[in-house]
């Protein structure tokens, strides 16, 4: 097995999306993900002074950028929970009240 030039490695292309029989659905999902989370992961946010506490929790300087990074998903979760609570409640009101 030949290792090639270790000091100057040659990298291949990055990961490619798998071929799909539903390209419209794949484009729609990727469009939604770009809409919900348009920014890149803040990698350097927690590597500064303090970093992670020994107790396992993030310091205040680390949690704010991560919450801003996840804001789109947090909004989607909040809307989902709202629908999970409101839809049965409204259905129950329509069934019981029949206004």
N, C-alpha and C positions, 0 to 999 in steps of 0.2 A: 504494500500500500504506500503510495507516494503522497507526502504531505504538501509538496509544493514549496513556494517561498514563504516561510513563516514571518519574516520581518516585513514583507510587503504583500499582505494577503489580497486576493482578488475576490470581491464580493459580487454575488449574483443579484438579480433584481429582487425587489421587496416582495412581500406576499401578495398574491393576486387573488381577486375575488373568484370564487368557484363559478363555473358556468351554470346557468340556471335556466329552467324551462319557463320561468315567470319573471322576465327582466323588468316588467312594469311594477310588480310588487316589490322587487329588490330596490328599484329606484325610489319608490315611495317610502320604504323603510329608511333608506339612507338619507332621504330628504328630511324625514321627521327627526332622525337623530342629529343631523346638522342643525336643525331648527332648535331642538331642545338643548343641545350642548355644543355651541359653536366654538368655544375656546379650547385650547389645548390644556392638558393637565399641568397645574402649577408645580413643576418638579422642584424648583429651588426654594419653595416657600418654607419647608420644614428643615432644611439643611443648615440654617443659620444658627446663631447662638441659642443655646437652650435645646433646640430640636424637640425630642420626645422626652417626657418625664419618665423617671424610673418606674412609676406606678402604671405605666401603659397608656395614660391619657395624653392627648395632644395639648400642647400649650396654646394659649389664646392666639398667638401669632400664627399658628398652623391651622387652627380651625376656621378662621375667617376666610382665607383664600379657598379652602376646600368646600366650605358652604356656598361660596359664590360660584365655584366650579360646578357644584351639584344643584344649583338653584333651579334649573329647568326641570330636572327629574323630581325635585321636591315639590314644585308646582303641579306637575302631572300626578304625583301621589296624592296631593291634597285634593285635586279635582276628582280623582278616582274615589277617594274616601267619601267625598261629598255626594257623589252619585250613588255609592253603595248605601249610604244612609237615607238620602232623599227619595230615591226612586221607590223603594218599598213603602216609605211613609206616605208619599203622594198616592200610590196605588191603593193603599189601605184607606186613605181618606175618600178616594173616588168610589171604592167598593162599599164602604160603610155609609157614607153621607148621601151619595147619588143626588147631588145638587142639580 
